[in-house]
């Protein structure tokens, strides 16, 4: 029926102050008629939760504007129930940033003094709602279209990238079913505390069974988790008046983040039980009464959803999800009945029978549990179902709002699993500790290590998130050198885990980006510079003795290192200018010179420096340089001072100025041999500098997220920042540039894997120019939106900006990279 056909006079228990409502709406609803000649208020009879009203405001000239008001019910309500604030939040985000069909929301009022309880106002959708899930009176062809449209819309909801629309903190993804069983168990007990219904004990037993049979995938925050509607049913959808498509998804009160298969099972309940009757209840369900002509069988409905969303066929856990949906439904209907007995239910006469429906759901759940099979192992022939994550999902959390196919840059299932674990680790441990790390870095203990850092490193190692940067080829070479005599260096052993996960540069890019969202994250996973580059040097060019002495403790995270190349007295972007001397004297090399911006040297755990100097000033220009290992405790090594980067000293890591005065190191410390410094540098700086680009993508993504959150929450000149046209244009441009840079960095990583550093040098140079400049623009915009807070240490933005600006020099000046790109372009023109 039309949405207007669901209206009835306002219940006395739900009457509100219409004059107060009119004053509020006139002030806060954009485009509200002014002046208003008349206001009519009616109530929607459909639904059993938050009272919902239709506002009809008539203006001069006979024009009538319709709006919908949804509010918390009056009287005592269960804790955390009827959260209209959350409904408004999710509708606002979906309506602003996605194509999920939802009504436009205008305003949220949390001041209960206005009309008695908090409420929000949204647009009125003039369309069709089907309260009867049998679709009585609808043609068979249209019935099928309606159900398949419902499956398609649910898939669209589940494909939403919550991070991109600012809902990443809308709930916890992991252990959703476990928490929901506990929550609805408590709600049921609260609703039945004054009288035990007939199915009381069976309901308690059902809760116990569910706790014992929670699917393994529920503990993960990965694939299959995301935005959950919580009450997805055909009768919560508004269809276009003349076209068979959904124009609005209603009733988001129970929405959160979590296990999305719960939505699918809940939407399938009409096949299991009939909960729509207003005169009692029927055990019912289509499988009992027969599927009305045209409505697709359950398997076809599920196959449609799985195909569109690219979810695997849910046979293995379907019994749990259906039983859980019935358990949850029983708790909800018990609550409705409890409110009816208290006189504040919003569903009218239908609420009177909700207690019986709750009992029927408990019985039906046990009927399902006691069956041997509830869903065939595979769908019937001809029903297409995906076998795993879609390309859309695999690109999820890259930050793009688009859910279109993203081409060849689609991470494998292995990488997605690591990515999901990494993101969960960041949410659970890194972000909560950032403020503590910053406090210590600004205290008198700044050059000491926060005790929690070592604990988090141990946890990251146990989680398999350790040394992920190590390329596949380097790991294979190191395995032969380091573990050839170790019988315990087998796959999965602690020694083997030191060599990372066997990833390509492209695969690591998806993980490195996530680490870049926090200044503190890379070192927790032993993936921070300059250690990654130094370990790569030792992996590729170190002797077995050098590897055992220095590489192994670096891989274990027991020590840290520094890279000494830049010199204060010469332009070190041209490494041929370097003046630090490395002179052979018998079995030793003697080093003299001054280095600065030696990152990592201030860290109390730093024990080894990789130093670049000249062993032969008369050799050809690119054969004069060599690299050598220097123990920081060697006499003559003097750390003069920490250097500041826009006021940040990056304690306890730091960047040092160091002098080397007649520093004698064993000749065996030379890397690869004299005159091989440039060769090593090119091998080191390809992957290492690309890691910087990857992290910059993550830093920019963090800036985007913070910017959007700020814009959605701050009001300037009478409206949210997010409503200002200038902000919207700038935000869109930031997203465009971020996605362009991300694809460029991924392409560079792919070429590095396939063609090597030399052939990929052009695309690497492009990435090194594009990534920091893009990050600076995005972070600058984020700081601007934050105002004074963006310039302070109260957010991470200024520190992320300073780091990004540094990398336009530290990662090689833009001018050098642009020169490389231009020369290669001219060479191609001459071919």
CORLIN-V450975 format. One record per backbone hydrogen bond with DSSP energy under -0.5 kcal/mol. CO is the residue of the C=O (numbers start at 1). NH is the residue of the N-H. E is the energy in kcal/mol with one decimal. If there is no record, write none. Layout:
BEGIN
CO NH E
CO NH E
END
This chain:
BEGIN
1 129 -3.2
2 5 -1.7
3 6 -1.5
4 7 -1.2
6 45 -3.1
8 43 -3.3
11 14 -1.2
12 15 -1.3
16 18 -1.0
17 21 -2.1
18 22 -2.6
19 23 -2.2
20 24 -2.2
21 25 -3.0
22 26 -2.5
23 27 -1.2
24 28 -2.1
25 29 -2.4
28 30 -0.7
29 32 -1.9
35 37 -0.6
35 60 -0.6
38 58 -2.5
40 56 -2.6
42 54 -2.6
43 8 -2.4
51 71 -2.3
52 44 -2.7
53 55 -0.5
53 69 -2.2
54 42 -1.9
54 56 -0.6
55 57 -0.6
55 67 -2.3
56 40 -2.5
56 58 -0.6
57 65 -2.9
58 37 -3.1
58 38 -1.2
59 62 -1.2
63 59 -3.5
65 57 -2.8
66 124 -0.9
67 55 -3.1
68 122 -2.9
69 53 -3.1
70 120 -2.1
78 81 -1.9
82 84 -1.8
83 87 -1.7
84 88 -2.5
85 89 -2.1
86 90 -2.5
87 91 -2.4
88 92 -2.6
89 93 -2.1
90 94 -2.6
91 95 -2.6
92 96 -1.7
93 97 -2.3
94 98 -1.8
100 102 -0.7
101 249 -1.6
104 123 -3.0
107 121 -2.1
108 110 -0.6
109 119 -2.2
110 112 -1.0
111 114 -1.7
112 116 -1.7
118 72 -2.1
119 109 -3.3
120 70 -2.4
121 106 -3.1
121 107 -1.3
122 68 -2.9
123 125 -0.6
124 126 -0.7
125 127 -1.2
127 3 -2.1
128 239 -3.2
129 131 -0.7
131 133 -0.7
132 135 -2.2
135 138 -2.0
139 143 -2.3
140 144 -1.9
141 145 -1.8
142 146 -2.4
143 147 -2.2
144 148 -2.5
145 149 -2.2
146 150 -1.9
147 151 -1.9
148 152 -2.3
149 153 -2.4
150 154 -2.2
151 155 -2.1
152 156 -2.0
153 157 -2.1
154 158 -2.2
155 159 -1.0
157 160 -1.4
160 162 -1.1
161 165 -1.0
162 167 -3.1
162 168 -0.6
163 166 -1.2
167 170 -2.1
173 176 -0.6
175 179 -2.2
176 180 -2.7
177 181 -2.8
178 182 -1.7
179 183 -2.6
180 184 -3.1
181 185 -1.7
182 186 -2.0
183 187 -2.5
184 188 -2.2
185 189 -2.1
186 190 -2.5
187 191 -2.1
188 192 -1.3
190 193 -0.6
192 195 -1.2
195 197 -0.6
197 200 -1.8
199 203 -2.4
200 204 -1.9
201 205 -2.6
202 206 -2.1
203 207 -2.1
204 208 -1.8
205 209 -2.4
206 210 -2.5
207 211 -2.1
208 212 -1.4
209 213 -0.7
210 213 -1.1
211 214 -0.5
215 218 -1.4
216 219 -1.6
217 220 -1.2
218 175 -2.6
218 176 -0.7
222 225 -1.7
224 260 -2.5
226 258 -2.6
228 256 -1.9
231 233 -0.6
233 236 -1.8
234 237 -1.5
236 250 -3.0
237 239 -0.5
238 247 -3.4
238 248 -1.4
239 128 -2.9
243 245 -2.0
245 240 -2.7
248 238 -3.1
248 250 -0.5
252 255 -1.9
256 228 -3.3
258 226 -2.1
258 260 -0.6
259 262 -1.2
260 263 -0.8
260 264 -1.3
261 265 -2.4
262 266 -2.3
263 267 -2.4
264 268 -0.8
265 268 -0.7
266 269 -1.3
268 271 -1.9
269 272 -1.8
269 273 -3.2
270 286 -1.9
271 287 -1.8
273 275 -0.8
274 282 -0.9
282 274 -0.9
285 288 -1.7
285 289 -2.5
286 290 -2.5
292 295 -1.7
297 301 -2.3
298 302 -2.8
299 303 -2.7
300 304 -2.2
301 305 -2.0
302 306 -3.0
303 307 -2.4
304 308 -2.2
305 309 -2.8
306 310 -1.2
306 311 -1.2
314 317 -1.0
314 318 -0.9
315 318 -0.7
317 321 -2.1
318 322 -2.5
319 323 -2.3
320 324 -3.2
321 325 -2.1
322 326 -2.2
323 327 -2.4
324 328 -2.8
325 329 -2.6
326 330 -2.6
327 331 -1.9
328 332 -2.4
329 333 -2.8
330 334 -2.1
331 335 -1.8
332 336 -2.2
333 337 -2.5
334 338 -2.1
335 339 -2.3
336 340 -2.3
337 341 -2.3
338 342 -1.2
339 343 -0.8
339 344 -2.4
339 345 -0.6
340 343 -0.7
347 350 -1.1
348 351 -1.3
349 352 -1.4
350 353 -1.3
351 354 -1.2
353 357 -1.6
354 358 -2.3
355 359 -1.9
356 360 -2.3
357 361 -2.2
358 362 -1.7
359 363 -2.1
360 364 -2.6
361 365 -2.2
362 366 -1.8
363 367 -1.8
364 368 -2.1
365 369 -2.5
366 370 -2.1
368 371 -1.3
380 383 -2.0
382 384 -0.8
390 394 -2.5
391 395 -1.2
392 395 -0.5
393 396 -2.1
395 398 -1.8
406 409 -0.8
408 410 -2.2
409 411 -0.5
412 416 -2.6
413 417 -2.3
414 418 -2.0
415 419 -3.0
416 420 -2.6
417 421 -2.1
418 422 -2.7
419 423 -2.7
420 424 -2.2
421 425 -2.4
422 426 -2.5
423 427 -2.4
424 428 -2.8
425 429 -2.7
425 430 -1.2
426 431 -2.4
429 433 -0.8
430 433 -1.0
430 434 -0.9
431 434 -0.9
433 437 -2.4
434 438 -2.5
435 439 -2.2
436 440 -2.0
437 441 -2.1
438 442 -1.0
439 442 -0.8
440 443 -1.6
443 446 -1.4
445 448 -1.9
450 453 -1.8
450 454 -0.8
451 455 -1.2
452 456 -2.5
453 457 -2.2
454 458 -2.0
455 459 -1.9
456 460 -2.7
457 461 -2.1
458 462 -1.9
459 463 -1.9
460 465 -2.7
461 464 -1.2
467 470 -1.4
470 503 -0.7
471 475 -2.5
472 476 -2.0
473 477 -1.9
474 478 -2.6
475 479 -2.3
476 480 -1.4
477 481 -1.7
478 482 -3.5
479 483 -1.7
480 484 -0.6
483 486 -1.3
485 487 -0.7
486 489 -1.6
488 490 -1.0
490 493 -2.5
493 497 -2.2
494 498 -0.7
495 498 -0.9
496 499 -1.8
497 500 -1.4
499 502 -0.6
503 472 -1.2
504 508 -2.5
505 509 -1.5
506 510 -0.8
507 510 -0.7
507 511 -0.6
508 511 -0.9
508 512 -3.4
509 513 -1.8
510 514 -0.6
511 515 -1.7
512 516 -1.8
514 517 -1.5
515 518 -1.6
518 521 -0.7
518 522 -0.6
520 524 -0.8
521 524 -1.1
521 525 -1.2
522 525 -0.6
522 527 -3.2
523 526 -1.2
525 467 -1.9
528 532 -1.6
530 534 -2.5
531 535 -3.2
532 536 -2.2
533 537 -2.1
534 538 -2.3
535 539 -2.8
536 540 -2.4
537 541 -3.3
537 542 -0.6
538 542 -1.2
541 672 -0.6
543 547 -2.6
544 548 -2.3
545 549 -2.2
546 550 -2.6
546 551 -1.0
547 552 -2.5
550 554 -1.5
551 555 -3.1
552 556 -2.2
553 557 -0.6
553 558 -2.2
553 559 -1.1
554 557 -0.8
560 607 -2.4
560 608 -1.0
562 564 -0.5
562 610 -2.4
563 565 -0.8
564 612 -2.4
566 596 -2.3
567 570 -0.7
570 572 -1.2
571 574 -1.3
573 575 -0.8
574 577 -2.6
575 578 -1.1
580 614 -3.0
581 592 -1.8
583 590 -3.0
585 588 -1.3
587 667 -2.9
588 585 -3.2
589 591 -0.5
589 665 -2.5
590 583 -2.7
591 663 -2.3
592 581 -2.5
593 660 -3.2
595 658 -3.2
597 599 -1.5
598 601 -1.6
598 656 -1.4
599 563 -0.8
600 603 -1.0
603 606 -2.3
605 560 -2.2
607 632 -1.7
608 562 -1.9
609 611 -0.7
609 630 -2.7
610 564 -2.6
611 613 -0.5
611 628 -2.3
613 626 -2.9
614 582 -3.0
616 619 -1.0
620 623 -2.9
620 624 -0.5
624 615 -2.4
624 616 -1.3
625 677 -2.4
626 613 -2.3
627 671 -2.7
628 611 -2.8
630 609 -2.6
631 634 -2.2
634 637 -1.9
636 638 -0.7
636 661 -1.9
637 639 -0.5
638 640 -0.9
638 659 -2.4
641 657 -2.2
644 646 -0.6
645 648 -2.1
648 645 -3.4
650 653 -1.6
650 654 -2.2
653 602 -0.9
653 603 -0.8
654 600 -3.0
655 643 -3.4
656 598 -2.3
656 658 -0.5
657 640 -2.5
657 641 -1.0
658 595 -3.1
659 638 -2.5
659 661 -0.5
660 593 -2.1
660 662 -0.6
662 664 -0.6
663 591 -2.5
663 665 -0.6
665 589 -2.7
666 669 -2.1
667 670 -1.5
669 629 -1.7
670 672 -0.6
671 673 -0.6
673 676 -1.3
676 680 -2.1
677 681 -2.7
678 682 -2.5
679 683 -1.5
680 684 -2.6
681 685 -3.2
682 686 -1.0
683 687 -0.6
684 688 -1.7
685 689 -1.5
686 690 -1.7
687 691 -1.9
688 692 -1.2
689 693 -1.5
690 694 -2.5
691 695 -2.6
692 696 -2.1
693 697 -1.7
694 698 -1.5
695 699 -2.5
696 700 -2.5
697 701 -2.2
698 702 -2.4
699 703 -2.1
700 704 -2.5
701 705 -2.5
702 706 -2.5
703 707 -2.5
704 708 -2.6
705 709 -2.4
706 710 -2.4
707 711 -2.6
708 712 -2.1
709 713 -0.8
710 713 -0.8
710 714 -2.0
711 722 -2.2
714 721 -2.3
716 719 -1.4
719 716 -3.0
720 723 -2.0
721 724 -1.8
724 728 -2.0
725 729 -2.2
726 730 -2.1
727 731 -3.1
728 732 -2.3
729 733 -2.0
730 734 -2.2
731 735 -2.3
732 736 -2.4
733 737 -2.5
734 738 -2.6
735 739 -2.5
736 740 -2.1
737 741 -2.4
738 742 -2.6
739 743 -2.2
740 744 -2.0
741 745 -2.5
742 746 -2.5
743 747 -2.3
744 748 -2.3
745 749 -2.4
746 750 -2.3
747 751 -2.5
748 752 -2.3
749 753 -2.0
750 754 -2.3
751 755 -3.2
751 756 -0.8
752 756 -1.0
755 759 -0.5
756 760 -1.5
758 761 -1.2
760 764 -2.4
761 765 -2.1
762 766 -2.0
763 767 -2.2
764 768 -2.1
765 769 -1.4
766 770 -2.9
767 771 -2.6
769 773 -1.2
770 774 -2.5
771 775 -2.7
772 776 -2.5
773 777 -1.7
774 778 -2.5
775 779 -2.9
776 780 -2.3
777 781 -2.1
778 782 -2.4
779 783 -2.5
780 784 -2.2
781 785 -2.2
782 786 -1.6
783 787 -0.8
784 787 -0.8
786 789 -1.3
787 790 -1.0
787 791 -0.7
788 791 -0.9
788 792 -0.7
789 792 -0.7
792 795 -0.6
792 798 -0.5
796 800 -2.5
797 801 -2.7
798 802 -2.5
799 803 -2.2
800 804 -2.3
801 805 -2.7
802 806 -2.1
803 807 -1.6
805 808 -1.2
806 809 -2.1
806 810 -3.3
807 811 -0.8
808 814 -0.9
809 812 -2.1
813 816 -0.7
813 817 -1.7
814 818 -3.1
815 819 -2.0
816 820 -2.0
817 821 -2.4
818 822 -2.6
819 823 -2.4
820 824 -2.1
821 825 -1.9
822 826 -2.3
823 827 -2.3
824 828 -2.0
825 829 -1.5
826 830 -1.4
827 831 -0.8
828 831 -0.5
END
